[in-house]
Amino acid sequence: MRYALLILLFLAPGLARAQAEALENPGAVSAIQERQYRMHHELLLGVGVLPDDAFYKGLIGTVSYTYHFSDSFAWQVGRGSYSKNFQTGLRTQLERDFEVAPTSSAYEEQVQWMVGSDLMWSPLYGKVALLNEKVLHFEAFLLGGGSVVKINRTDGFRPAANVGLGLRLFKGDTVSFRLDVTNNAVFTRASHINNVLTVQLGTAFNFGATE
């Protein structure tokens, strides 16, 4: 009993201190800061490449309009891309050294232009400090939708399913920069799928934005 009383006497000051701190700071409080920039009507002007075909590469220009319903959900109502194509060294070598006729389907499946529409989901928004001098605001998003692709061969206009992801960097409430990486799975008449990868950088102009 004597030892128990001695232990309580030693612990009493610590318990009293802990109770006082608990009264002063009853619990940790966390808060999520509201985003600084919001989108409404978005007009995008972009340039990019079609990089994955072995026989040609495409340089594309894109225009699109997106309506933002909320901070996380939007509809890219319409987008259109035109591709200027250039043959690769592999194609030149096959034609020059092996006299391969450039009339096979592998040569002629080149994208001329694409139009489509997508839904956009932006689950991630944040900010980072650049060299402890400037704060950069950004968001990441996912895209999914459909396209019509013009192929410069007998297939003509073909339907496609489009999926992709992107990153937006805000410069202010009216201008932001977008990086989009998407893939159009084109359904050809030969009953196979031709994947068309696009990598694009664009400048987006926002109308009706609020901070």
C-alpha positions, 0 to 999 in steps of 0.5 A: 500500500505504501509503494502504491501511494508513493507511485501515485504521488510521483504520477500526480503532477504528470497527470495534472499537466496532461489534463491541463493540455487536453483542456487547452487543446481538446483535439486536432482540427484539420481543414481543406482549403478551397481551390483558388481557381475554377473553370466554367467555359473553356476554349482550348488551342493545342498542338501535339503528335501522333507518335506510335506508328512505325511508318508515319508520324503526325503533327496535330493541331486541336481546337476544343470547347469544354463546359465545366459543371463543377470543380470535378466534372465537365463535358468536353462538348466538341474537339477537332484535330487535324494531322499533318503526316510525315513518313518515317525513315523505316518507310523510306528504307523499305521502299528504297532498299527492299522495294516494298510497295506502299499500297498495303494497308499497313502503309495507308492507315494514316489519320487525317483528322478526328472529331469527338466528345468526352466526359472529364473527371478531375479528382485531384487538385493541389498546389506546390511551392516552386523554389519557395518563391512561387505557388503553382496550382494544378489539377489532374483529370481523366477523359473518356468519350467517343470519336470519328476518325478519318483514315486516308484509305478505303475505310474512310470515316471510322468510329473510335472509343477515346480514353486518356488522362491529363494535367492542368497548370493554372496561370490565373483565373482566365489562362491555364495550360494542359497536357493531354495523353489519349488513345483512340481505339479505332474500329476498322472494317477489317474487324481489328482495332487500330490504336491512335495515341496522341500527346498534346500540349495546349493553352486553355482560355477560361470564361466566366471563371471565379476565384 
